[in-house]
Amino acid sequence: MPFMEQQCIFCHLVSGKIPSKKVYDDDKVAVILDINPASPGHVFILPKQHALTSFELPEEIVAHMGMVAKQVSQNMIKALKVEGTSIFLANGVAAGQRAPHVMMHVIPRYKDDQVLISPPVVKLDPALMQEVSLKLFRKFGKAVEEKKELSLDKISEMLLK
Amino acid sequence: MTCVFCELIQKKQNVLHEDEKVAVLVSPEPSVAGHCVVLSKQHAPLLEALPDFIVGDVFKSANKIASSIIETVGAHGVNIIVQNGTSAGQRHNHCMLHVIPRNDGDQLPLGWVPKPAEESDLSKMEGILKDAFKNIGLFEREKPKPVEVELPKEIPKKEEDYRMKAIRRIP
């Protein structure tokens, strides 16, 4: 077993070396109940392959985690009679990652819970937005000329209608 | 009712990247510069309304995009978030994955305060969820596209056997 995996508590949770409340298990992932939950029923999906961030995982595993998240959410909503779920993945400490093994949280959402996973709509400096968006469009290989204007204002208007 | 996001995808407004099933847009309601959303082109209000393989593709794209965004905007981290249902804060009736670049001290309110749970509550929950998650599995795969076979345009008529004429005359 490579060094990182020997040291990783979450790899031990997956293998069962450390006991945990495992609620689902297949060849690629394990779903475990969080012992310090955001709300009752909070689980996380761990890939069995050790990886610090989701970027190190093969894309089939990422896709599989997504599909499991969907079905976990679906069955959780039925079983716990909640109205929604938050699915949350953090890559990097700045994003709120606390463990050295990537995980996808699925959190059942109750009325008036104290969970804050709603990206706020922030009024940003239009010049900055334009600059970053152009950078992104360049990165993704679009002809920047085609996108003379991103018309972000227009879109906001549409959304506010 | 028309969907704002279906409209954006159709008009190719804000669209950074698209393939057959998935579109990546610069978020029209950003939390930070570089905030993108990943959507299925097929309209679905909730994640559960999408077939499994499309959900897989959306997550795959989000993961790819996330690493590109980090590089492009020079962020220290990234969140991938789905708000599934209004009680999770969903605001539009088209399900989407948020990809949000994060920096130390950006003070975005994304997270929760972990509270230790009682062992008895956890055990009870384990029982409920283990039972509920028995249904997980059998992930829907994409059906292979039907193969189009080219039919020969006209089947050449065979010359009739001369003996048939004689046979038809038999009453």
Interface residues (C-beta under 8 A of the other chain):
Chain A: K21 V23 Y24 D26 V31 L33 D34 I35 N36 P37 A38 S39 P40 G41 V43 S54 F55 L57 E59 V62 A63 H64 M65 G66 M67 V68 A69 K70 Q71 V72 S73 Q74 N75 M76 I77 K78 A79 L80 V82 E83 G84 T85 S86 I87 F88 L89 A90 N91 G92 V93 A94 A95 G96 Q97 I107 R109 Y110 K111 Q114 V115 L116 I117 S118 P119 P120 V121 V122 L124 L128 M129 E131 V132 S133 K135 L136 F137 K139 F140 K142 L150 S151 L152 K154 I155 S156 M158 L159
Chain B: V4 E7 L8 Q13 N14 L16 H17 V24 V26 P28 E29 P30 S31 V32 A33 G34 H35 C36 L47 E48 L50 D52 F53 V55 G56 D57 V58 F59 K60 N63 K64 A66 S67 S68 I69 I70 E71 T72 V73 A75 H76 G77 V78 N79 I80 I81 V82 Q83 N84 G85 T86 S87 A88 G89 Q90 H98 I100 R102 N103 D104 D106 L108 P109 L110 G111 W112 V113 P114 K115 P116 A117 D121 L122 S123 M125 E126 I128 L129 K130 D131 A132 F133 N135 I136 G137 F139
